[in-house]
Amino acid sequence: MRPLLLFIGLAALAIGGLWIGQGLGYIAWPASSFMLRQTEWAYYGAGLAAGGLALIAWSRR
């Protein structure tokens, strides 16, 4: 169970970071993404990344 939680946490952290970058306009990939320069997606990404960090911490206990 712990490796699965760690994998899900790392995936959530990576996707959250991507969403933050796209929402703030730092990552313009893919060019046709509806999330580019949309600040709300940066907030969603921050929440997802925080959840990912929590899962990583939980899996390491």
Number of C-alpha atoms within 10 A of each C-alpha: 6 13 11 12 18 20 15 18 24 18 15 22 24 16 17 24 19 21 27 28 21 24 23 19 16 13 16 16 13 10 9 8 10 11 21 22 18 15 17 14 21 23 16 16 24 19 16 22 24 16 18 24 18 16 21 22 13 13 17 11 6
